Structures are given as C-alpha cells and as structure tokens.
C-alpha cells in the first residue's frame, strides 16, 4: 500500500492509477474476500484496502519482532493473531484454494468501515506516506458493508453474532436517520436495519398487539446503554464455534446484567437473543447509565429523547417542531404532549363506551327489552373503540408502560365486547328460530335449539379466553393444562350433574317424548311440561308436578300416549249361561254390524268372537281400534259402543252374567223368553237367506255397513244437520 501511495505522489493521481495496479492487487490479496460477491471484489477490495491503510496509519502497531513470523506460527500452530488493543484479526484460511495462508479475517474486512469511523478523528502517525488517501482516491463516503439484502435474516447464531447484528443495524438505522431524516426515500434502509435489530430481542413475554412499540423503544434504550458502557473486544465474545464447544447457553456482558441466551423452545429455538428479562429492565439500565458520557464513535447521541418526541406516520413532524418547548418536556418517561394526548384518548374512549351503553340499554315503552339493534350497539361500539384506541396509540407512540397498559385495556375491551355480541346474537337467532310456526316454543325442538346455542356460547367463551391470554403474553400451555386438570376435578365433583346433562342430551337426540305429551313413566302417568338440561317436569293426574333427574328419566320405560294413531277398544262381554246358541249368534252378528257401521271404528281389524266358557258366563271377546288419539274422545266413542252392545244384548233376550248363585222356580213365560224366541227366528231367517255372517262378514257386507250409524247418536246436543260426523244424516 505504501508503494502504491508513493507512485500516486510522484505524478497526478488519476493519471497513474494503471501503474499501481500490481501493488494494489498484492495488497488486496492480503484480505479474505471469500464472503464478497465475486462481481464486486475489485472495487470492494480496493476500497477496503485503502480504508484499512487509513486505520493502520492512525493506530500504534506492534514492533516487527513481536509479530509472529512463519516459523513461529508453525511452531505454535497459530490459527489467528490480533493487533493488540484492536479488533483487527489476521487468521489462517482453513479450507479452499488459499488454505494455509494468513489473511485479514473476513469479519475484519466487513467491519473496516466501522473501525474507520472510530479512528478517523485521530491524527496520522509520523511517516504516513499519503494522509487522506481515501478521500483523495475515491472522494466518497464510506461504502456500505455489502450490497442491499433486505431478505437476509439477522445472524443470531451466537452471542457474538447477535450483539454485532444489533449494533451494526442500529448504527445503520441512526446513520440513515441523521443523513435523510424521516424522508420516504430512506424508509427501506431504515426498515431493513430496524427489522434485523429487533430480531435479536426475545419478545415472547410482550403482548402481541404491543410488540411493535415495545420492541422499538427497547431497542433504542438498549442502544443508549451499549453506547455508554464498555463492550469487550470481539474475540472475547463467544462465537458459534466457541458456544458449541463449551455448550454455552447464555452470555452476559461483563459487569452488567445484559444477557444473551439461547432460546430453548418455540419457533426460534436455538437462536441467541437478548433475554426477555433484559428486555423488561432496559429502562432501569438506562436510568442507571444516562449520566455517563457516550463512547467514542457513537452515531446518534440522545437517541432516546429523539425517539420519545417522534410521532406516528399520520402526525406531521412539523406539528411537533412547532410545539411550545414546555410541551416537549419529558415527564414520567414521555413528553407532556403525549401525556395530554393519551389522557384525551382515554376520556374519549370512556365517553364513547358510556354513550353506547346508555343508547343500547334504552327500552321501548311497549317492550320490556331493548330492540336487538340497540342491544348490539354497545358490543359493536366497544370493538370499534378498541380499534380506534390502538390506531391512536400507533400515532401517538407513547412510552413503553403506556403502550402495555393501553394494549391490555383494548385487548380486554375487544374480547369482552366480542363475547357480549356473540351472546346477544346467538340468543336472538335461537329465539327467532323457536318463534317459527313449525316449532313449539315449549317443545323439545325449542329446547334443543337453545341448548345448541348455549354450547356455541360456551365454545366462544373458551376460544376468546385463550385468544386473550395469548395476546396478553400468557403462555397457552399452562392454561390448557390447567383447564384439563380443572376439568377433571369439576367432572369428578359434578358426576351426577354430568349424568343428568348426558341424559338430557339423550332425550333431545332420541326424542321419545316432547313437551305437552301424555306418557307413562314407570308406574305413573302424566303430561310433560318441561325438558331441561338436568331434569324433566311432569304434571300428574293429581295436578302435581313431578321432577325427575334426566339420568333416571332416560332409563325408564316410557309409553307415549300422544303418539298413538288410534286407541284399542277391547272389552269382554260375559253373557248368562241360560241363553241359547242362536241368541249368542245374534249378539255376535249385531255387534259386528255395529263395529263395521260405526264411523269411529277402524274395520281392519274389528272382530267379536265367542272366546270361551267362563265359570258362570259365556265370554265374547271384542277386538277393535277407535280412530281417535285423545283419550277423552275415546271414552265418548267407547261409551257409545257399550250402550249399543247393551241394546243388542237386550234385543236378543239375553242378559249379562253376574257371579251369583241362582234358584230357578218354574213359572209362565216372560217377555225375555218372547225376545229369545224372536231372536231364534231371526237367526233362522239369516240361515235361510245365507245372511248368517259367521264366522265372518263378507267384504261387500262390511262395505254396505260402513259409516251407517249415527255418531254422536240422535238426541246428543251437538247432533245436527251440519255436523261433519253424521255424514249428512239427522
């Protein structure tokens, strides 16, 4: 480099550049440029070589005999050597085409601009060949470390890499701010540097909707601390190789509590980050060191004050500059104007909530409850106001404590409002479904609809709780584990209640009965009034209410009278034994005619049979179904049939048997005997005319008899010409 400079000094610099190419090439060969884009090596190498010479011309170099030569390096198996009191390292190349050569380390080459900034204010050493060589040769500002790589991730592979990544990117951010301010043109550079710096922070304990603000303030505070304290040389900070060899999981900057530790779990497992404990205490560290002077080479002094005064993107910076000085005074960690803005924001939030609640709870004169659109006004207003508050905080950019407080407040408000809205909406939807004509408001369908929406509310409550806990920074794993253990304890404590609940669900699903239906359960009969989640209420014939746990009720044998299509008519007629067979035949035929002719009796099947000889009677068994479902109506039809059968028995000259002992005294013929004789003559005529329909009636005979009887019978109060049950007969 000195030979190159000597050639430049002989004549015009720009005219002799081509003659110095050989010497410059040799100098560049001393640099490890393996991590540089091959297309940029020439220009990049020249700039780095000149800048490195600028540094070496300003610092004190060790005596030549103290620098290891080839023989000493081989004897000591030397791999790297550092210029004393600096971070400039020369190391042996371990692999590649230049294996075994000692070159200025790639990391040193990357940091040459940083080192140059630290020493450029120092005077040149005596004997410097070309002072101001970099300005003379390039007349440019120091180049960036490398070409723009916005997608390149932050290097957090070791404490050394993490600390270097943070410092380099914060300095880049400050340089861009000092040069261009907040102009849109420098926004990509500021955004790239800020993103990489923030990636070195463990923000896992910060509420998710406050991460951005907290991370930015933490980074500025941490940089303020690092710009004032002594940071050990690079070689004393564990790199990836050292950390792996030593099994290192954390490293603390000497004489501080600032710790960089390996993340043990989660999506960033294995990375070294500034610990969450360090993040929480950056404001404390800043208070302890803010009286100390800044280190040499600090890019932006009083950066935290600048950050505190900075507004969000929607507030013009000119407004802040035009504010009176007293509004910019820092009180309790932030400027007064931000305190006023936060107080006004919270007052407007409270006023909006009160107004929406009052409007939402206002009832109509004719309705004890407020209309649906009014009841949802408060939860919708709460969600909207929570969003507006977060937007206002983003623009005001208050201190970290205020950001966390407002974040917790808006998260709780939004979660509560959302849950309230779901409860109101689900109740309105369920009741609107129940109110449809096809659903009985007291029936099991209505109960099932309400149950489904209650379950929806419960699921929504659990999900919102978990979401809120996640946003507030609570780890979900302990919460879920607690829910599991708590759920087991609750299940054991409420075993009977759970059985009743499951029994109620079975009743809802199987639907053996419905509200309003008459049923037999066990040895009791009653009408179902309510089927709840835990119990069923039945009103008995004594007009008392019986409450039965669903777990027991669902196990009973239930007979549902309300779902029968018709009612069984099954009396047994016991005729006295002193009648003749023709009298029995007459009764059988006439009773069958009544069954076939009656409009309320189903002819299929409808039969009467001489079943057996009883101890004191001749037993006729009647089997028929009455086409009614209500038991009270059935009793009316059965009564009518019984009376008609009594008339038939009397017409036949027969009588019903009674279990008594009779003493017969012969006497003259009675009217009953005359009727018996007439009955026998009638049966004889049936035989002669082939009309003795025993053992069964023909289909044509049944068709002729069908619906030929009057019911209700003649003389009943509701009997009339227009009665639909008399088929037009009076």
MOQUI-V662355 format. One record per pair of residues at least 24 apart in sequence whose ideal C-beta (glycine too) atoms are under 7 Angstrom apart, sorted by sequence separation. I is the first residue (numbers start at 1). J is the second residue. If there is no record, write none. Layout:
i-><I/I>
j-><J/J>
This chain:
i-><169/173/257/386/429/507/651/24/356/601/602/1/116/308/309/427/584/600/653/59/88/169/170/229/308/386/426/504/600/652/169/353/386/504/600/113/352/353/504/595/113/426/504/165/166/382/383/386/426/591/113/353/501/521/588/352/501/587/166/382/383/423/500/522/584/110/165/382/383/422/500/521/349/566/497/521/600/162/379/422/519/520/577/349/519/574/577/617/379/380/419/519/576/577/616/150/154/379/419/519/575/156/507/517/518/574/575/598/616/156/345/518/154/376/379/419/513/517/574/575/154/418/504/512/345/503/507/513/572/573/594/1/376/503/506/512/170/375/376/415/500/572/573/500/503/594/500/503/571/594/1/52/222/415/499/570/170/415/569/570/342/591/341/569/342/372/412/569/225/411/451/568/569/591/338/567/590/167/566/567/52/55/59/222/225/229/338/342/411/448/566/32/48/51/55/58/202/218/221/225/228/411/447/566/567/587/34/51/54/204/221/224/566/587/48/55/58/218/225/228/334/408/444/565/567/51/221/334/564/587/58/228/333/586/57/58/227/228/444/567/587/57/227/333/334/569/583/444/561/583/32/35/57/202/205/227/443/444/571/583/640/31/32/34/201/202/204/443/569/573/30/31/32/200/201/202/442/443/640/30/32/160/163/200/202/442/440/579/33/203/440/32/160/202/31/159/160/161/201/576/54/159/160/161/224/575/576/53/54/158/223/224/315/576/577/158/314/575/576/158/312/451/574/575/50/51/157/220/221/312/574/50/159/220/311/312/447/158/311/312/311/50/220/310/444/217/47/51/159/583/586/47/580/583/586/163/579/582/586/162/582/585/603/580/159/582/592/596/589/603/589/589/592/588/596/40/585/597/599/585/596/597/37/162/596/597/599/162/597/598/600/593/597/599/159/598/158/156/157/594/156/156/283/9/8/178/6/13/177/5/13/175/5/174/174/599/2/5/171/599/174/182/87/89/87/82/118/118/117/209/217/217/213/214/214/213/214/210/210/207/210/209/207/207/209/207/208/209/208/207/207/207/206/205>
j-><193/197/281/410/453/531/675/49/381/626/627/27/142/334/335/453/610/626/679/86/115/196/197/256/335/413/453/531/627/679/197/381/414/532/628/142/381/382/533/624/143/456/534/196/197/413/414/417/457/622/145/385/533/553/620/385/534/620/200/416/417/457/534/556/618/145/200/417/418/457/535/556/385/602/534/558/637/200/417/460/558/559/616/389/559/614/617/657/420/421/460/560/617/618/657/192/196/421/461/561/617/199/550/560/561/617/618/641/659/200/389/562/199/421/424/464/558/562/619/620/200/464/550/558/392/550/554/560/619/620/641/49/424/551/554/560/219/424/425/464/549/621/622/550/553/644/551/554/622/645/53/104/274/467/551/622/223/468/622/623/396/645/396/624/398/428/468/625/282/468/508/625/626/648/396/625/648/226/625/626/112/115/119/282/285/289/398/402/471/508/626/93/109/112/116/119/263/279/282/286/289/472/508/627/628/648/96/113/116/266/283/286/628/649/112/119/122/282/289/292/398/472/508/629/631/116/286/399/629/652/124/294/399/652/124/125/294/295/511/634/654/125/295/401/402/638/652/514/631/653/103/106/128/273/276/298/514/515/642/654/711/103/104/106/273/274/276/515/641/645/103/104/105/273/274/275/515/516/713/104/106/234/237/274/276/516/515/654/109/279/516/109/237/279/109/237/238/239/279/654/133/238/239/240/303/654/655/133/134/238/303/304/395/656/657/239/395/656/657/240/394/533/656/657/133/134/240/303/304/395/657/134/243/304/395/396/531/243/396/397/397/137/307/397/531/307/138/142/251/676/679/143/676/679/682/260/676/679/683/260/680/683/702/680/260/683/693/697/692/706/693/694/697/694/702/147/692/705/707/694/705/706/147/272/706/707/709/273/708/709/711/705/709/711/272/711/272/271/272/709/272/273/400/130/130/300/129/136/300/129/137/299/130/299/300/725/129/133/299/727/303/317/233/235/234/235/296/297/297/390/399/400/397/400/403/403/404/403/404/404/407/407/407/408/411/411/470/471/471/471/472/473/473/473>
